[in-house]
Amino acid sequence: MLIHGQEFDFSLLNANDLDRLEDALDEMTRESEAETARCERENVRLGDRLRAQARVSMRGLDKILGAGASARLGLNENDVSRLYDVLDEITQAAAAEKARYSRPVAVPQNRAQRRAEKRQKDKKHKPPVSYPGQPAAAQCGFSHRKHSTFPHCLSL
């Protein structure tokens, strides 16, 4: 998996990697809850709370992607924005990996099938047509011009 220009030996399609991911996420959850409780109990400053959570996430990344991954990615506990960027890239790389193998196989079609599909597609996207209002003479129900001189047509 390529993250911030660094190649890591990790794939969501590898069962061992998924086990490692699941174990790391469970451990990160426990550590995060323990850090939150400690911070509340000791009335820790906000900056220190953020650093503690960043350290938990960095340890988790090291367990998921391999030892030293957070250092290779240039992460530190004082700048969480880079950590968020890395997590976003992991999510995008995982989605791309999944999409690569989950796209449907194209079924070859003959010419008649392609034409029928195109006709159906064209019908779906045509906007409704609105016509301008009819002139008063045409509203009487007669379609011929000669009837427009009838008295009932003129009264409209």
C-alpha positions as CSV (number, residue, x, y, z in Angstrom):
1,M,0.0,0.0,0.0
2,L,1.4,3.4,-1.0
3,I,1.0,6.1,1.7
4,H,2.6,9.5,1.4
5,G,5.0,8.2,-1.2
6,Q,6.1,5.3,1.1
7,E,5.4,1.7,0.2
8,F,4.1,-0.5,3.1
9,D,3.6,-4.2,3.0
10,F,-0.1,-4.1,3.9
11,S,-3.2,-5.2,2.1
12,L,-6.8,-5.4,3.1
13,L,-7.0,-8.5,0.9
14,N,-4.4,-10.3,3.1
15,A,-6.0,-12.2,6.0
16,N,-2.9,-11.8,8.2
17,D,-2.9,-8.0,7.7
18,L,-6.6,-7.9,8.5
19,D,-6.0,-9.8,11.8
20,R,-3.1,-7.3,12.6
21,L,-5.4,-4.4,11.8
22,E,-8.2,-5.7,14.0
23,D,-5.9,-6.4,16.9
24,A,-4.4,-2.9,16.6
25,L,-7.8,-1.2,16.4
26,D,-8.9,-3.1,19.6
27,E,-5.8,-2.1,21.4
28,M,-6.0,1.5,20.2
29,T,-9.6,1.7,21.5
30,R,-8.5,0.4,25.0
31,E,-5.5,2.8,25.1
32,S,-7.6,5.7,24.0
33,E,-10.2,5.1,26.6
34,A,-7.5,4.7,29.3
35,E,-5.8,8.0,28.2
36,T,-9.2,9.8,28.2
37,A,-9.9,8.6,31.7
38,R,-6.4,9.6,32.9
39,C,-6.7,13.0,31.4
40,E,-10.1,13.7,33.0
41,R,-8.9,12.3,36.4
42,E,-5.7,14.4,36.4
43,N,-7.2,17.5,34.8
44,V,-4.7,17.4,31.9
45,R,-4.3,20.4,29.6
46,L,-5.9,20.2,26.1
47,G,-2.5,20.1,24.3
48,D,-1.4,17.2,26.4
49,R,-4.7,15.4,25.7
50,L,-4.1,15.8,22.0
51,R,-0.5,14.6,22.2
52,A,-1.7,11.5,24.2
53,Q,-4.3,10.6,21.5
54,A,-1.7,11.2,18.7
55,R,0.7,8.8,20.5
56,V,-2.0,6.2,20.7
57,S,-2.7,6.6,16.9
58,M,1.0,6.5,16.0
59,R,1.6,3.3,18.0
60,G,-1.5,1.8,16.2
61,L,-0.1,2.7,12.8
62,D,3.2,1.1,13.8
63,K,1.4,-2.1,14.6
64,I,-0.7,-2.0,11.4
65,L,1.9,-0.9,8.9
66,G,5.0,-2.2,10.6
67,A,7.5,-0.9,13.2
68,G,8.7,2.6,12.5
69,A,5.9,3.4,10.1
70,S,4.9,6.6,11.9
71,A,8.6,7.8,11.8
72,R,8.9,7.0,8.1
73,L,5.7,9.0,7.5
74,G,7.1,12.0,9.5
75,L,4.4,11.9,12.2
76,N,4.9,13.5,15.5
77,E,2.6,14.0,18.5
78,N,2.5,17.8,18.2
79,D,1.0,18.0,14.7
80,V,-2.1,16.0,14.3
81,S,-3.0,17.3,10.8
82,R,-0.3,15.1,9.2
83,L,-1.7,12.2,11.1
84,Y,-5.2,12.9,9.7
85,D,-3.7,13.2,6.2
86,V,-2.1,9.7,6.6
87,L,-5.3,8.2,7.9
88,D,-7.2,9.7,4.9
89,E,-4.7,8.3,2.5
90,I,-5.0,4.8,4.1
91,T,-8.7,5.0,3.7
92,Q,-8.4,6.0,0.0
93,A,-5.8,3.4,-0.8
94,A,-8.0,0.7,0.9
95,A,-11.0,1.9,-1.1
96,A,-9.0,1.8,-4.4
97,E,-7.7,-1.7,-3.5
98,K,-11.3,-2.9,-2.9
99,A,-12.7,-1.3,-6.0
100,R,-10.0,-2.9,-8.1
101,Y,-11.2,-6.3,-7.3
102,S,-14.9,-5.7,-6.9
103,R,-15.8,-4.1,-10.3
104,P,-18.1,-6.2,-12.5
105,V,-16.7,-8.0,-15.5
106,A,-17.8,-6.4,-18.8
107,V,-20.1,-8.6,-20.7
108,P,-19.6,-8.4,-24.5
109,Q,-22.7,-7.3,-26.3
110,N,-23.8,-7.6,-29.9
111,R,-24.8,-4.6,-32.0
112,A,-28.5,-4.9,-31.4
113,Q,-28.1,-5.1,-27.6
114,R,-25.8,-2.0,-27.6
115,R,-28.4,-0.1,-29.7
116,A,-31.3,-1.1,-27.4
117,E,-29.3,0.0,-24.4
118,K,-28.4,3.3,-26.0
119,R,-32.1,4.0,-26.8
120,Q,-33.1,3.2,-23.2
121,K,-30.3,5.5,-21.9
122,D,-31.3,8.3,-24.2
123,K,-35.0,8.1,-23.2
124,K,-34.2,8.4,-19.5
125,H,-32.4,11.7,-19.8
126,K,-34.7,13.7,-22.0
127,P,-36.2,16.7,-20.2
128,P,-39.9,17.2,-20.4
129,V,-41.1,19.4,-23.2
130,S,-43.3,22.4,-22.5
131,Y,-45.3,23.9,-25.4
132,P,-46.4,27.5,-25.6
133,G,-50.1,28.2,-24.8
134,Q,-52.5,27.9,-27.7
135,P,-54.0,30.9,-29.3
136,A,-57.6,31.7,-28.4
137,A,-59.0,30.6,-31.8
138,A,-57.6,27.1,-31.3
139,Q,-59.1,26.7,-27.9
140,C,-62.6,26.4,-29.2
141,G,-62.0,22.8,-30.3
142,F,-61.9,23.3,-34.0
143,S,-58.6,22.7,-35.7
144,H,-59.3,24.5,-39.0
145,R,-58.5,28.1,-39.5
146,K,-61.8,28.9,-41.2
147,H,-63.7,28.2,-38.0
148,S,-61.9,31.1,-36.2
149,T,-64.5,33.5,-37.6
150,F,-67.4,31.7,-35.9
151,P,-68.9,33.9,-33.2
152,H,-68.2,31.5,-30.4
153,C,-64.5,31.5,-31.4
154,L,-64.3,35.3,-31.3
155,S,-65.8,35.6,-27.9
156,L,-62.8,33.8,-26.3
